[in-house]
Amino acid sequence: MAQDVDGGTTFGTWTDSCAQYMYKTSFLELVNTEQFRGMNVLDVGGGNGLLKTLLSEANVTTVDIDANKRPDICQDALTYIPDTSPDVVFGRYVLHYLTTTQATRLLAHIGTYCKRMVIIQFVNDWSAIDIKRSISQGSGDHAKTFYRWSDLFALCDRQPWVINRTATTKTTITAEFYRNRLGVSGARQHTESIVMLELQHIGDNK
Ligand SMILES: C[S@@+](CC[C@H](N)C(=O)[O-])C[C@H]1O[C@@H](n2cnc3c(N)ncnc32)[C@H](O)[C@@H]1O
């Protein structure tokens, strides 16, 4: 049975340099935070609200299915509909928590209430995906969907969305990261790309 390896409100606060890069520095490299100043941001799968600090000039609301992370709204993002349309929806490191069918549904669902989205997601080549699968299974974590860049692109660049802009950075995921993140020791180090996709709504008639 899957354990809660996310750590509730401490999620993403691990102090190793790899975690700091994954959850903080890479965001500031990939996202021009200034452009979201004053905007209403809905952060789907927003967890414990790390984006609130990173987008401190925006009004960020988190929706997450995990009550342990104390989101602003504890609901399934696949069905949640905000009362007022946000200016932009962010989804950082959430797609791999879903099946590809659910991820496709999530993007279509968000398209019913918002015209702009930013996705941030790590992607790997096949060899690193194999490493990540075995680490995740060994930790008792729930099943995850790990993406290659081409698969993520295909998932996002479809009705009602078109990819407007992308940015990428690359990092090394260390054994120390997996020890802190998932409680496993001796994990194999590998490289990983973190990509940012800006999606623009184009309606249903691409
Ligand atoms: C890896 S965490 C990322 C948290 C946050 N976006 C960040 O970058 O710090 C993924 C989050 O997605 C949430 N999640 C997974 N499926 C969800 C769903 N159907 N609806 C809402 N949240 C979901 C999980 O509970 C988890 O908090």
The ligand as an SDF file (V2000), in Angstrom:
LIG
                    3D

 27 29  0  0  0  0  0  0  0  0999 V2000
    4.9490   16.6940   -6.2240 C   0  0  0  0  0  0  0  0  0  0  0  0
    3.6430   17.5280   -5.4100 S   0  0  0  0  0  0  0  0  0  0  0  0
    3.9390   19.2060   -5.9980 C   0  0  0  0  0  0  0  0  0  0  0  0
    3.3610   20.2320   -5.0990 C   0  0  0  0  0  0  0  0  0  0  0  0
    3.5210   21.6640   -5.5940 C   0  0  0  0  0  0  0  0  0  0  0  0
    2.9090   21.8470   -6.9090 N   0  0  0  0  0  0  0  0  0  0  0  0
    4.9750   22.0700   -5.6380 C   0  0  0  0  0  0  0  0  0  0  0  0
    5.5290   22.1860   -6.7410 O   0  0  0  0  0  0  0  0  0  0  0  0
    5.5500   22.2700   -4.5630 O   0  0  0  0  0  0  0  0  0  0  0  0
    2.2060   17.0560   -6.3700 C   0  0  0  0  0  0  0  0  0  0  0  0
    0.9080   17.4230   -5.6870 C   0  0  0  0  0  0  0  0  0  0  0  0
   -0.1940   17.1080   -6.5330 O   0  0  0  0  0  0  0  0  0  0  0  0
   -1.2710   16.7500   -5.6850 C   0  0  0  0  0  0  0  0  0  0  0  0
   -2.2960   16.0540   -6.4680 N   0  0  0  0  0  0  0  0  0  0  0  0
   -2.2080   14.8550   -7.0590 C   0  0  0  0  0  0  0  0  0  0  0  0
   -3.3520   14.5390   -7.6840 N   0  0  0  0  0  0  0  0  0  0  0  0
   -4.1950   15.5750   -7.4700 C   0  0  0  0  0  0  0  0  0  0  0  0
   -5.5420   15.8490   -7.8550 C   0  0  0  0  0  0  0  0  0  0  0  0
   -6.2600   14.9850   -8.5910 N   0  0  0  0  0  0  0  0  0  0  0  0
   -6.0920   17.0130   -7.4690 N   0  0  0  0  0  0  0  0  0  0  0  0
   -5.3980   17.8980   -6.7190 C   0  0  0  0  0  0  0  0  0  0  0  0
   -4.1240   17.6850   -6.3240 N   0  0  0  0  0  0  0  0  0  0  0  0
   -3.5250   16.5460   -6.6960 C   0  0  0  0  0  0  0  0  0  0  0  0
   -0.6100   15.8970   -4.6350 C   0  0  0  0  0  0  0  0  0  0  0  0
   -1.3980   15.7590   -3.4770 O   0  0  0  0  0  0  0  0  0  0  0  0
    0.6800   16.6750   -4.3870 C   0  0  0  0  0  0  0  0  0  0  0  0
    0.5270   17.6040   -3.3400 O   0  0  0  0  0  0  0  0  0  0  0  0
  1  2  1  0
  2  3  1  0
  2 10  1  0
  3  4  1  0
  4  5  1  0
  5  6  1  0
  5  7  1  0
  7  8  2  0
  7  9  1  0
 10 11  1  0
 11 12  1  0
 11 26  1  0
 12 13  1  0
 13 14  1  0
 13 24  1  0
 14 15  1  0
 14 23  1  0
 15 16  2  0
 16 17  1  0
 17 18  1  0
 17 23  2  0
 18 19  1  0
 18 20  2  0
 20 21  1  0
 21 22  2  0
 22 23  1  0
 24 25  1  0
 24 26  1  0
 26 27  1  0
M  CHG  2   2   1   9  -1
M  END
$$$$
